[in-house]
Every structure is written in structure tokens, then in C-alpha cells.
Amino acid sequence: MVDLDARSMSVETSDGTVTLYGNVHSWSELEKAERAACQAPGVQQVSNHLTIHP
């Protein structure tokens, strides 16, 4: 299970690529978001544009 505050993030998908935008509170949250995106069905690539704002 992923414990993230998704209100500060947005996700776009196109042709098997997931792009993450927004803010997270820690490096750990950034990694969790990226891992969750990677595990979604049909995802071939993740482009992570999240920034850390503690």
C-alpha cells in the first residue's frame, strides 16, 4: 500500500509513459510515488518531475 498525499501531485499518461508532477514531503514519498506508477498495468516508463518540499 502506498501512503501518499496525492492532492499535491498530478499524473499524466500517454503511450505507456506516466509523468508525475507536483510536490512531496520527502525523498521516501518521491520514491513511493515512482514505484506505484511503475507498478500500474501497461506502464513502460515513468518520467518523474516531483519536487521535495519538506
C-alpha positions in Angstrom: 0.0 0.0 0.0 1.2 3.5 -0.8 0.7 6.2 1.8 1.0 9.5 -0.1 -0.8 12.8 -0.1 -1.9 12.8 -3.8 -3.6 16.2 -3.5 -0.2 17.9 -4.2 0.5 15.7 -7.3 -0.8 15.3 -10.8 -0.3 12.4 -13.1 -0.4 12.3 -16.9 -0.3 9.2 -19.1 0.5 8.8 -22.8 1.5 5.7 -24.7 2.7 3.7 -21.7 4.5 6.6 -20.1 3.4 8.1 -16.8 4.5 11.6 -15.9 4.4 12.7 -12.3 4.2 16.4 -11.4 3.9 18.2 -8.1 5.4 18.2 -4.6 6.1 15.6 -2.0 7.4 15.9 1.6 10.4 13.6 1.4 12.7 11.5 -0.7 10.8 8.5 0.6 7.5 9.8 -0.7 9.1 10.6 -4.1 10.3 7.0 -4.4 7.0 5.6 -3.3 5.1 7.6 -5.9 7.5 6.5 -8.6 7.3 2.8 -7.6 3.5 3.0 -7.5 3.5 4.5 -11.0 5.9 1.8 -12.3 3.6 -1.0 -11.0 0.4 0.2 -12.8 -0.7 -2.0 -15.6 0.7 -1.1 -19.0 3.3 1.4 -17.8 6.6 1.1 -19.7 8.3 4.3 -18.4 7.9 6.9 -15.6 9.0 10.5 -16.0 9.3 11.9 -12.5 9.0 15.7 -12.2 8.2 15.7 -8.5 10.0 18.1 -6.1 10.6 17.7 -2.4 9.2 20.4 -0.1 9.5 19.3 3.5 
